[in-house]
Amino acid sequence: MRSKYKQTWLTISLVNLSLVALLGFLLRSKILFSIPFVNFKYTLHAHSHFAFGGWVSLALITLMISEILPKADAGKKIYQWLLYAFFLSAAGMLVTFLIQGYGPFSIFFSTLFIFVSYAFAGVFTKHTARSRASTPVKILSIGAVIYLSISSVGPFTLAYLLASKSDNVVLYKDSIYTYLHLQYNGFFTLAVFALLINRIENLLPNKTFKTLLNFSRMLTLSVIPSLFLCFLWHYPNAFFMAIAYTGSITMLLSLVYFLKIARESTPALQHTNAVVKYIGGLSLAAFCLKMFLQSLTVFRPVGDLVFNNRPVIIGFLHLVLLGFVTLYILSHLIHSGILKYNQYTTFAIITFSGGLILNEVTLMLQGVGMMVMKSSVAFPWLLWIAAIELLTGSILIVAARLISIKVKRTKQMDPATELYHYL
């Protein structure tokens, strides 16, 4: 993939992040104020689908194509067409879900996104398998796109339930949990670590390679058995419990391998700039917290509290999507120079991460409050303030990106052209 295409798609992804934050702000505002033109349910669907398709997936896929594949394969036109198709389907979901919620047009664009992901998975797997990427990177990359593809079992099950007008609540929840698990713990998580390892493995001591290999294998294998943790809320029999315990153990082993890698890589990464250390550290801390908390749901009392507590579920989803994945992508963009390390970017990142931390702390306090049958009128207002910070931070990130593009273009101008633009 040519550098200008990579930068264009990542800039579009950042703009999409600000749109996701805007929808989040509207949702939080709707809870507090009367906003007749905002349909909460439709906006919620648009927010979640566009966050997945327009922001995280588009950014991760662009980075995977441009950084993991050889230039000859990454430059093939098929990937440009696939990225256009991903963007078109994500934009279509944004507009149609806002207008009609779940309807013929939104289902069409959702289905289009799924079939585009199938095509991408097939082409990317073929090219990755024959690339010179290391074995850990190949395992994580191919695993990521496989889980991206099979996560579609969730939406297709939902489509069946809607078409048949079924009131099967158990199957409805299971289809949602399956989709979210395979996206969050499968595609998103594996893609992040494929990109991270691909970027830093040459800086690490040779002895770390075995740990990287064990980590990549264990993390990839943990996805399917840990899915059964989501089913224990209604299938607490011995068979499901055995698989769920396997999932919990493999997640904890993955975490142990990761902590070992983190310890061994600290000296090699000590010269990384402050902002990357800050948000990269927050991202990886969110990953550790995610793995630990999720593994605990194998215990029935913990699982029942989590799966019946909406603020905790929303807090966990935001912990992964924003705290882990989004912060990692932003740190990756700064480290690679897509987002310039300067005062604009630093201020934008601090604003965004501040809103993220406030959002997570408030959701967790709200969740604990529900467990002890207590609440506070302050929670919706704190979440609204957090939404304002996230929106402001995301807009500032886009502004920082556009400023860096303008500065780069100005530096590339010859004196006569620069004088012309000045006049």
N, C-alpha and C positions, 0 to 999 in steps of 0.2 A: 504494500500500500504506500503510495506516494505520501510524503510528509504533509503536503497541503491538504490532502483528503483526510488524513488522520486528524489534523488540527481542526478542520472544518466540522467533522462529525463530533469531536469532543467539545467544541464550542457550542454546537447545537444541543448536546447532552446537558451542558451546564445551564443553558437557557431553559431546557425542560425541567431541570431541578428547581429553578425559580418558579416555574408554573405549578409544579407539585406543591411547593411551599405556599403559593398563593391559594390553591385549593384547600390546603390544610388550615390556613388562616380563615378562609370563608366558613369552613366547618366549625372551627372553634368560635367564630363570631356568631354563627347561627344559633349556637347553644345559649348565648347570652342576650342576643338582640333579635328583634323581629326584622327579618330580611325576606320579604315576600318572594323576590325573584330567585332565591336560592332554594332548590329542592335538596334537602339534606341527604336523602338516600341516593339520589342520582349523582350528587357531587361526591359522595363517599366512594361510589363505584368508579367514577372518573379518576378520583385521586389515587386509589389503590392500583388500578390498571395502568395508569400513565406513569406512576412511580416505578412500576416493574418494567414496562415496555419502553417508555420514553426516556427514562433516566438511567436506571441501573443496567438493564440489559443492553441498551445502545452503547453506553460507555464501556462496559466490560467486553462486549463483543468487538468493538473497535480496537481496544487495547490488545485483546487476544490475537486478532488478525495481524495487527501491525508489529507486535513485539515477539510473538512466539513462532509465527510462521516464517520461513525463508522469504526474502524479498521477491523472488520470482513467483512464488505462490501467492503471497499477500497482495501482489500487484495485479492479480487476475481480475478481469472485469466482473466475474461472478460475485465477488465480495462487495463491489460497489452496488450492484443490483440488489443483493441481499440487504445491505444496509438501507438502501432506499425503501425496500419493501418493509423492513422492520419499522422505519420511521413513519411510513404511510399508515401502516396498521395501528401503530401507537397513537398517531394524531387522530386517526379515525375513531379509535376507542375513546379518546378524550372528548371529542365533539359529540359523538352519538350517545355516550353514557350520560353526558350533561343534559342532553335533550330528551332522551326517552328511557334512561335506565337500561334494564335488560329488555331488549327488543330486537327486531329483525336486523337492524343495521349494526347495532353494537355487537350482536352475536356474530355477524358476518366478519367484522374487523377483528374480533377476538379469535375467530377460527382462522382467519388469514394469518394472524401472528403465529399461531401454532404451526401451520403448515410451512411457513417461512422458517421457523425454528428447526423443523425436520430437515429441510433442504440445507440449512446452515450446518447442522450437526453432521450430516453425511459428508459434505465437502470438506469441512474443517477437520473431521476425524481422519479422513484419507490423507490430507496434506500434513497433519500433525504427526501421524504415524511414520511418515517417511522423512520428517524433518530431522535436524541435528539437535533438537531440544533434548535436555537431559531426561532420564527415565522418570524422576519425580514430577517434572513439569508435564511430560506426556500423560502420566497416570492421572494427574489432577485435571489437565485440560480436557482430555477425552471423557473422563468421568463427569466433568461439569456439563458438557453438552449432551451427554447421554441422559443425565438427570433432568436437564432442561426439556428434553423431548418427552420423557415418560411422565413428567409432571402433568402433561395434558390429560391424563386419565381423570384428574380432578374436574376440570372444566367440562369434559365430555360427559361425565357422570351427572354433573349439575344440569347440563343441557337435556339429558334424558329425563331427569326428575321434573324439569320445567315443562317439557313437551308432554309427558304423561300425566302431569298435574298430580304428581305423587306427594303425599304428606309424610314420607319416611324421614323423620328428623335425624335418626341415627346415620343413615346413608348420606344425608345432606351435610351433616357436620364432618363426617369422615372424608367426603370428597374435598371439602375446603381444607381440612387439616393435611390431607395427602398432598394437595397442590402446594400449600404454603411450605410444608416440610421439604419437599423435593426442590423447591425454588430456593428457600433460605439456606437449608443445611446441605443441599446438593449443589445446584448451579452457582449461586452467589458465593458460597464459602469456598468451594473448590476453585472457582475462577480467580478469586482474590489471591489464594495461596499459589496458584499456578503463576500468576503475574509477579507476586512478591519473590518467589523462589527463583524465577527466571531472571529477575533483576539483580538479586544479591548473591546468588550461589557462587559466582566467580570471586567474590570477596571473602568467602568463608574458608576456614581451614579444611584440608582434605578429609580430616577425621569426621567432619560433620555430614559428609555425603550419606553415610549409612543411616544416620538419624533422619536425614531428609527423606530418604527412601522409605524407611519404616513409617514415618509420619504420613507421607502421601498415601501409602497403601492403607494404613489404619483409618485415616480420615475418610478416604473414599469408600472403604468397606463398611464404615459405621453408619452410613446414610440409611440403608434399607432396614437393618434391625432396629435402629433408633426411631424409625417411623412408627413402630408398634407402641412406643410410649404414648403416642397420640390416641391410640385405640383403647387404652386401659380404662378410660372413663366409662366404657360400657361392655368391654370384653375382659374382665379380670380373671379369666380361666388360666390353668397351668400352662397351656401351650403359648398363649399370648404373653404371659408373664415371663416365660423362659426366653423368648425372642427379645422382649423388651429389656430384660436384664443383660442380655448379650449386647444390645445396642448401648445401654448405659455404660457397660464396662469398656467397650471399644471407644466410646467418646472420651472417657477418662484417660484411657491409654493414649489416645491422640493428643490430649491436653498435656500429658506427661512428656511425650516426644516434643511437642511444641515448646514447652518451657525449657527443655534441654537445648533445643536449637537457639532459643532466645538468649540463653546464657552464653553459648559458644559464639554467637554472632555479635555480641555487644562490643567487643574491641574493634571489630571491622567497621562498625557503623557509628563509631563515636564522633566522626567528623561530619556527619549529616547535619544539615542546617536546623536551626531551632524549631521552626514551624513544622517541619516534617517529623522531627522527634516528638513534638507535642501532640499533633493529631494522629500520627502513626502509633504512638504509645497509647492514646485513648482508644483507637480502633482495635488494637490487639488486646488491650485490657477488656474491651467489650466482648471480644471473641472468647477470652478465657471465662468471663462471667457467664456468657451464653452457654458454653459447654458444661460448666459446673452446675448451673441452675437446671438446665435441661436434663442432665443425668439424674438429678434428684427426684424428678417426677415419676420415677419408677416406684417410689414409695407411695402407696395408696393415699394416705392423708395429704401429702404434698400435692400429688396429682389432682385430687379432688378440689383442693383449694385453688389451684392454678386454673384448671379448665372450667371452673364455675365463677371465675372472677374476671369480668371484662376489662377493668383497668390494668390488671396484671398481664393479661393477654396482649392488650394494645401496647403496654409498656415493653413487653418482650419483643414484639414485632418491630417496634421503633428502635429498640436496643440493637437489633441485628441490622435492620435496613439503614438506619441513620448512624448509630454509634459505631458499628463495625464496618459495614460495606461502604457507605457514603464517605465516611472519614478516611477510609483506606484509599478510595479512588482519588479524593482530593489530595492526599499526601503523595500519591503516585504521580499525579499531574504536576505537583510542585517539584518533586524530585526529578522528573523527566523534562522540566522546563516549559511545559504547556502553560502552567500558571507560574508566572515569574515570582521569584522570592523577593518581595519588596514590601514597602509600608502599606500599600493598598491591599495586597493579598493577605498580609498579616492581620490587619484590622478586620477584614472580611471574615477570615477564618475564626478569629477570636469571637466575633459577634455570632456567627453561626453555631460554633461549638458551645457557646454560653447558653444559647436557646435550647440546644440539644440536651445539655446537662439539666437545665431547669425542667424541661419536659419529662425527662426520665425520672428525676427525683420526685416530681409531683405525681406522676402516674403510680409510682411505687408506693408513695405515702397514701394515695387514694385507695390503692388496692389493699394495703394493710388496714386502712380505716374500715373498708367493707368487711374484712375478716373479723374485726372486733366490734362490728355494728356501729361504727361512728363515721361521721363525715364532716365536711366543712364547706361553707359557701366560698371559701377562698380558692378551692381547687380549680373550678372553671376559669377564674380570673388569672390564676397563675399559668394555666395551660394556654390561655389567650395571649398572655405576655410572651410566653415561650414561642408561640406561633408567630408573633410579630418579630421576634429576634431571628427566628429561622428564615422568615421571608426577607427581612432586611439583609441578613448575612448572605443569603443566596443571590440576591440582587447585586450586592457589593462584589461577590465572587465573579459574577458575569461582567460587571463593570471593570474589575481588575484584569480580567482576561481581555476585554476589548481595548483597554488602555495599553496592554503589552503588545497587542497586534498593531495598534497605531504607532507606538514607539518603534517597533521593528520595521514597519514600512517606511517611517521617516528616515531611519538610519540607512535604509537601502537606497534612498533617492540620491540622484546625482545633484550637485549644487544648483543647477539651472531649474530642475524640476522642483526642488525644495523651495526655491525662491518663488516659483510660480504659485505653489500651494499657499505660501505665506501671504502673497499679495492677493 
